[in-house]
Amino acid sequence: MAVEMFGHPLALRVTPANRDDRPAIGGERPAEAARAYGSALEIVKLTEDKLGFVLLLRR
């Protein structure tokens, strides 16, 4: 799922549960598609000490 900085969804892609999501969104092809719409992709990583629900800072 790709969201804008306020959390509104921009795109959604469903993949099998046994596949990692990061390669599907972190490559050059998605970055080029985002640039075509005047946007930039940024992957927000969770902190290592995350346990349960933790509110992320503004994306």
N, C-alpha and C positions, 0 to 999 in steps of 0.2 A: 504494500500500500504506500502510495506517495501522498503526502499531505503538504499543504502550504504552511507558512509560518504561524498561522492562527489555528491550525489543526483541521482545516477543511480538506476533504479528500480531493485529490487531483486524478489519481489513477489507481486501479486495483488489478492485480494479476494473481490468479489462483494456481498454485503448483502442488504436486504431490507432497505429502507430509515428510517423505524421506529425502527430499531435496533441500539444499541450503538456499536461502533467499538472497544472500549477499551477492553471489555472482550474477544473478538475474538483474539486479539494480545497480551494481557498482561498476559495470563495464563501460566501454566507450560508446556503444550504441545507445543506451538510455541517456547518457550525458549529451550526445549529439541531438537527440530528440528534444531534450529539455532546452538546449540552447536555441533550437529552432523556434521555440515559444518564448524566448527571452528570459528563461529561468536557468538556475544552476542547481545541480544535485548536491546534497550534503548528507552523508550518512551520520546519524546521531547514535553513538554507542552508549549502551547502559554502563553504569559504574560497576566495578567489580564487587562491591559490597552490597549490591541490591538484593534485598530479601523481601518478598511480598510486593505490595503496591508502593511505588515511589513516584511522586510527581516530578516529571522532567521539567527543566527550565524551558523557557520559550524556545521553540525550534527556529 
